[in-house]
Amino acid sequence: MSELRAVRGMNDIVPPETDRWQALEATVKSVLASYGYREIRLPIVESTQVFSRSIGDTTDIVQKEMYTFTDRNGDSLTLRPEGTAGCIRAVLENGLIQQTVQRLYYCGPMFRHERPQKGRYRQFHQVGVEAIGMAGPDIDAEIILLTARLWRTLGLKNLRLELNTLGAAAEREHYRTELVAYFSAHTSTLDADSQHRLTRNPLRILDSKNPDMKALIADAPPLHACLGEASKGEFAAIQAVLDTAGVIYTINPRLVRGLDYYSKTVFEWITEELGAQGTVCAGGRYDTLVEQMGGRPTPAIGFALGLERLLGLLDIQASRGDCELYVVAAEAAQRPAALALAEDIREAAPTLRTICHCGSESLKTQMKRADRSGAHWALIIGPDELVADAVTLKPLRGQGEQRRIARRELLTDAQRLLHRASE
Ligand code: HAM
């Protein structure tokens, strides 16, 4: 074996893996195009200031994780640890937001000197998405709907959306004062990192993963108490759109994000199936960044997908081979109807995996097979269901009660309905 090896935390991607990367990127790009986003290609290296002035001097990324070097001219340059800062730099430099809003995306490697582990690398890949020039709440809601559509298109399941608002700048300032007062009264419980953050960046203490700080953080005053009517109204409007669209979320008041440029809406999509590195997509609003980087005040919001993590999740879910739905007929007479229902579901919701029981086994045996298939739901058609043009939906994994629903309702919105039913 050659003694020359790839740098720790930086991986080769070789065939046939590259095929999976290309397929993922193509699907993501097609969904982005359907929302009007266009690609921007950016340098991988930027002046260090691009990041220190945007991500924040006191963040882990800027303090500990950047690959910074001096080039032959003596200039301080950095391999990009993320894409938002460089994207805004480019947008300003190329005059892209003078008259119009921009919906942009970029794709490529990012670099952070973190401790490598499964799902965490020193060179990793993101698709980043930035919507520049629009104040919320419509675009905030649309961006989240876009991410939810991505999971549906990719056939990904078991992703949980966490949502929070950090408030406008003045509200955060007020909150900061309250937090400093609270944590200052408990300095003996603060770990070294948090002591350091207390005066420089107290919000980041809320993001501490130290178990000894958990109770103290849980009792910290909530930011929501500092929000004015306008911020509360915007946040409620985003939730209303998500509710109408059937996107399920939880509000996590402790979600603060690891980069300083955020204000108002922040969100993360998390899976439990990837262990500790379960956040596959994260982002939020950054209304002051454009001005901070030398432009006119311009609202903006965006997010980035971690491609290694998405591919990892696709792998896990594909290898498990679970199906979502297992259709059974109570009696032989309903078998044709069961086959027809499964066909209709595949037509209505192609990303759901639907198995229809084939054969003349008893209902009991069919239900056993349904259970063994890993399906989340059994759909049962018996004589009564046939007459009522309905289906009985039985949860197989302990979620909720068995219930009957109209066939039409199932087909109009199979995917959403089944998600809701699992709540
Ligand atoms: P971020 O939360 O730092 O946000 O990263 C976004 C995603 O990139 C994470 O959720 C994760 O999936 C992936 N990621 C981050 N670090 C690593 C790593 N070391 N190894 C593997 N994957 C990783 C941003 O970067 C913001 N620029 C997102 C954004 C865009 N906000 C507004 N616009």
Boltz pocket constraint, residues with backbone or C-beta under 6 A from the ligand:
constraints:
  - pocket:
      binder: B
      contacts: [[A, 81], [A, 82], [A, 83], [A, 84], [A, 112], [A, 114], [A, 119], [A, 120], [A, 121], [A, 122], [A, 123], [A, 124], [A, 125], [A, 126], [A, 128], [A, 129], [A, 130], [A, 258], [A, 259], [A, 279], [A, 280], [A, 281], [A, 282], [A, 283], [A, 284], [A, 286], [A, 301], [A, 302], [A, 303], [A, 304], [A, 305], [A, 306], [A, 307], [A, 308], [A, 309]]
      max_distance: 6.0
